[in-house]
Amino acid sequence: MVHDDPEHASARINVMSGRDVLTYTLARHGDRQAVAEAKKTLEMALDYAAHGPKPERMRLFPSQVRGWLGDAYAAIPLQAGTAA
């Protein structure tokens, strides 16, 4: 819906909610892809905040996603000799 109608605020909120669930689920299972997904979501959140149909409503996305990124890093134990 976001692709078909970029001004559809509810669709943007649903996308962010879905990506939150994805990041949480991956992190909960120790999947390092959680960090990559959270970073991708942060890029989307920054774009939504800057170009969304209602910037005042979308401006909180980047802060929320930064929290999700921190949660993803915290949930995935570092392996010896590797950096996140």
N, C-alpha and C positions, 0 to 999 in steps of 0.2 A: 504494500500500500504506500509506503514511503516513496518508493521508486515511481509509482504511478501518479501519486499526488503528494509532492514534497511539502505542501502546506498542511497536511493532515497531522495535527499535533498528537492526537490519540495514538496514531500508528507509531510515531516516534517514541512515545512513552512505552508502548508495548514492546518495541524493539529493545529498548534499554532494559526493561524488566526481564525479557527473555534472555538477554545476554548476561544479566546478573545471575540468573538461575544456572546458565551454562558455566560461567566462571566458578560459581560456588560448588557445583557438582564436580567439575574437574579437579578443583583444589581439594575438595573433601576426599577424593580418591587418590590424592597424591600425584596427579597427572600434571607434569610440567607445562602442558599446553594451556593450563589455566592462566599462566602469566602472559603468554602470547595473546590469548583471547581477551584478557583484561586490557592489554595495551591497545589492541585493535578497537575495543569498546571505548577506550579513552579518546582515541582519534575521532570516533563517531560522535562522542559526547561533546568534544570541543567544536566540531562542525555544527552539531545541532544547536549548541548554545550561541554560536556566532551567526548562523543562518536560518535558524528555526523560525517557524511562523509566529511564535510567541516567545521571543527571547527571554522575557521576564520569567516565564514558566520553565524554560529549558536551561536557565543559567546554573541551576543546581547540579545538573548532570556531571560536569567534570569533577566536582568535589566528591560526589557519591562514588564515581568510578575510581577515583584515586584511592578511596577507602577499600574498594573491592580489590584493587591491585595489591594493596598492602596485605589484605587478607589472603590473597593467592600466594604471595611470597611467604607469608607466615605459615601457611598450611603445608607447604612443600619442603620437606627436610633437604638441606643441602647434602649432596653426596661428596665424599672425600675427593678433594682435588678439582671440584667443579664450582663455578660461580653461577649464580642465578641470572 
